[in-house]
Amino acid sequence: MTRGAQAVEKAIREANKRGEAALIPFIEGGDPDFAATEDLLWALAEAGADVIELGFPFSDPLADGPIIQEAAQRALRHQPTIDQFLDLIARLRQEGFKVPVVIMGYLNPFFRYGLEAFAQNSHQSGLDGAIIPDLPLEEAKPWLKIARKHRLASILLAAPTTPSERLERIARSSTGFLYYVSITGITGTKEALPEELALKLDLAREVSPVPVAVGFGISKPEQVKALSPHADAIVVGSAIVKLIAEHEGEKSKLPEIVGRFVKELKEATRR
């Protein structure tokens, strides 16, 4: 089976061939606990997720808003480790889990673990890539080299304020997909997205050799529907994490509740 950066890009391109934007749901690993995370990953896959973004909790998540910050704090109560995450992925792959999974985490834990060891063990476990939001292009070369060596997707971020020349360089350095941040600021649900976002996404897709995914602030099926013609993939995080928090006391029902919402989001990706 194809894994790594190739698997991530392939999943997005295949969704596009079906006339859909790919859907990339985000959940925080370990929230509310690891058993729930495993059940939720299966629910996301069954609901139609094309790629899954799994958050590794960090004490100071600079790019995240209050909803994901609180989820990280809940997850940190269980003292999660990178090996625990990789063991989870390995177990899922052994059980036939096919959806590409990328980890989203901040540089410090991966650096302390050792970037080479992290990449090698990630590849062996069946993890497909990483998003490290506090690693700018200028400091990313060592990681990009290691990620390519182990065939992992190294997904970099661009923003509406990114100049066009820099946007091209970020896109050329990304593998799997380019993560286009829809708003300036932190993650969270937004009632309305910037009017110029569609145009900016169209321009980003023109210069990017890899698919362009848009995230931050996207929380409703109607927002997904509006953006799907302008992006190769749509990332939805805070709205799902909020749903998990609201139903934390109903763990047995969480997969069904979250799966139902993700299915609605996926249906909205059809162009």
N, C-alpha and C positions, 0 to 999 in steps of 0.2 A: 504493500500500500504506500502511495505517495505521502510523505510527511514533510513537515517544516514549511519553509517559505513557499515552496511550490504548491503544497496542499492548500495554504491560505489563499493564494492568488487564484488557484484553480476553482476553489469553492465560490469565490466572488464572480469570476468570469462565467461560470456555469449558471449562476443565478441570473446574470445579465443576459445570457443567451435565451433564457426562458422568459425574458421580458420583465424581469424584476430587478430591483435593487437588492443586494444581499442584506440580510439582517444580522447585526452583531450585538446581541444582548450582553450586558455586563452584570455580574454579581460579585459580591465581596466574599472571597473564600473564608470559611469559618464562621460566617454569619447566617443563622444564629449559632450553628455548630457544624462540625465537619460531616456528620451523618446527613444533615439537612442539605449541605452543599452538594454532596454526591447525588442525592435524590433530585435536587434542583437542576443539576447539569443534565441528567437524563430527561427531565421535563422540558428544558430548553431545546434539546435536540429533537424531541418528539413534536414540539410545537412549531418546528420549522427553522430554527436558527441555522444560519449558513456557516458562521464562525462564532465562537464564544470567547468573550474577554473575561478572564478570571482575575479578580483583584487580589494581590498579596498585601495584607494590612500593614500599615506603617504608622508610626506615632505622630508624624508631622506631614500629612499628605497635602502639599502646597497647592496642587492643581484642583483639589476636590472641595466641593461645597459641604455644608453642614450635614446633608443626608448621608453622603458616603463617608465623611469624617466620623459620624456616629456609628456607622456600620463597622468601620475599621476598629473603633474602640471596643465594640461588642466582640469582634473577632479576636482582638488582642488578649482578651480575658483567657482564651484557651492556649495562649503562648504558641502560636503556630510557627512551624519551621519550613524552610524551603524544601527540605527532604520530605516532609509530610505532604506538601503540595505535589511533589514529583511522584511520590508513592501513590497518591490518589489518581493521578493521570495514568500511571502505569497500570493500575488496577482496572481503570475504565477501558483502556485499550485492550487488555486481556479479555474483557467481557464484551468486546465488539463495538465499543464507542467509536464512531467514525468522524464526527464533526471536528474540524480543526479547533484547537484551543490555544489562545495566546495569553500569557500572563501579563498583567499590568501592575507594575510596582516601581518603587523609587530606588534610586541607585544604591543607597547605603547598604541594604541587606544583601544585594547581589555582589557588591564589591567586597564586603566582609566574607562572604561565602567563597569568593574567588571567581572571577568572570569566566575563566577557562573551564573550571570545574562545573560551574552553573550551566554553561552552554553544553558541555559534553553530557552531563547527567540529564539535562532537559531533553536533548535529542534521544537519549536512550530510553527515557520514560515515555516518549510519545508527545511531549509538549511541542508545539509548532512555532512558537515565537515569543517575543517580548516587546512590550511598550514601556519605555522608561521616560516618563514625562519631564524629569528634571535633568535629563542628559541632552544638552544642546548639540547641534551639529559639530561645532568647533571642538568639542571634547569627546565626541562619539567614535572617533576613528579606531581606537583599540577594540571597543566593543563590536563595531561593525565588522572588523576583520575576523574576530573570534566567532561571531554569529554566522558569518558566511562559511567559515571553515566547517561548522557543525550543521550547516544548512537550515539554520533557524531564521524565521522572519525577524528583521530588525525594523520596527515600525516607528518612524519619526513623526513629529507633530509640526504642523504649520498653522498659522492663525490669520484672521482677516487683516492684521497689521503687517504680515510678512511681505517684504518687497518682492516683486516678481522674480528678480534674479536669484534671490535667496530661496524663494519657493522652488525654483527649478533645481537648485543644488540639493535641497532637502528631498525632493521627489526622486532625484537620480540616486540618492544614497539609501533610500528606503527599499525594503524588500517585503513582499506580502501585500502591503498596501500603504498608502500615505494617509495619515490621520489628520483631517482638516478640522480644526476647532472652530465651531460655528460662531462663537462669541468671544469677546475679550473678557477674561476673568476666569471664574472657577466653574466647576460642574454644578448642575442643579436643574430643576424643571423650570421652564420658562413659558409664560402665556403666549408670547409672540417672539418670533425669531427675526433677525435683521432683514429688512426688505431687499438689500443688495446681496444677500447670501447666495441665492440661486446663480446670479451672474458670476460671483467669485468662484463658486464651485465649477461652473462651466469653464472658466479660465484655467483653474487648477488642473482639470482633466485634460485640457489641451496640451499642457506642458509635462504632465506626469507619465512616465513609462509604466507605472504600476497603478492599480485601481485606487480611486480616491474615496475614502470613507469619511463621512461627516458625523460629528458627535458634539456633545455638550449642549444641554438645554432642550433636547428633543424628547418629548414625554408623551405625545398623543398620536394616535393613528392618523389624524388629519395632518399633523406636521410631517409624519413619515410619508404620507401620500404626496404632499406638496413638494417634498425634497427629492423623492425617488427618481424623477426624470433628470435630475441634475447631479446625482451622485451615484457611484458604483455600489456603495454600501452605506447603511445607516446604523449608527451606534446609539443604543438606548441604555442608559445606566441608572440614573437617579430615580426614575419613575419605578423601575423594577425593584431597586433596593428599598425604596419607600414602601412598596407593597409588601415586601418581606417583613419589614419592621412592624407594619400595621397588623400583620397576622402571625407574629412571632409565637404567640401562645397556641397557635393551631398548626403545629408542625406536620401533622399527618395530612393536612389539607393544603399545605404550602405548594407542593408541586402542581396540584390541580389549579389553584388560584393563579399562580405565576404563569403556568402553561397557557391558561385561557387568555391572559393579557398578551402574552408574547405571540400567540396565534393571531390575535387581532392586529398586532403590529406587522406581522409577516404578511397578512392579507393586504395591508395597506401599501406594501412595497410594489405591488403589481402595477406596472406603468400603463 
